[in-house]
Amino acid sequence: MTTTVRLDRDTERMLRQLTAKRRESKSQLIRRAIRSLADAELRADKPVTAHEALGRLIGRVDSHGAQLSKRTGERFTALLIERRRARRSR
């Protein structure tokens, strides 16, 4: 389906810059922008889970070799035991 849109100079300039930067066609960029806006607007009325809100960030942080996700359960259990002992010794 074809749709014609009239853009002011600044918007046209930004569109050209974005298409060059992302190496996408104008049509691809405009379709993606409209979908993104529609998703955001239509989801605004729905409750958002923590995973939905932060999903785009999950896995994006580099721990620089700290391997933070390994043995997390064991470390958490040890922390709880340590806290319980500290409370009992008061």
Secondary structure, DSSP 8 states (H G I E B T S, - for coil): --------HHHHHHHHHHHHHHT--HHHHHHHHHHHHHHHHHHTTS---HHHHHTTTTT----TT--TTTTHHHHHHHHHHHHHHHHHT-
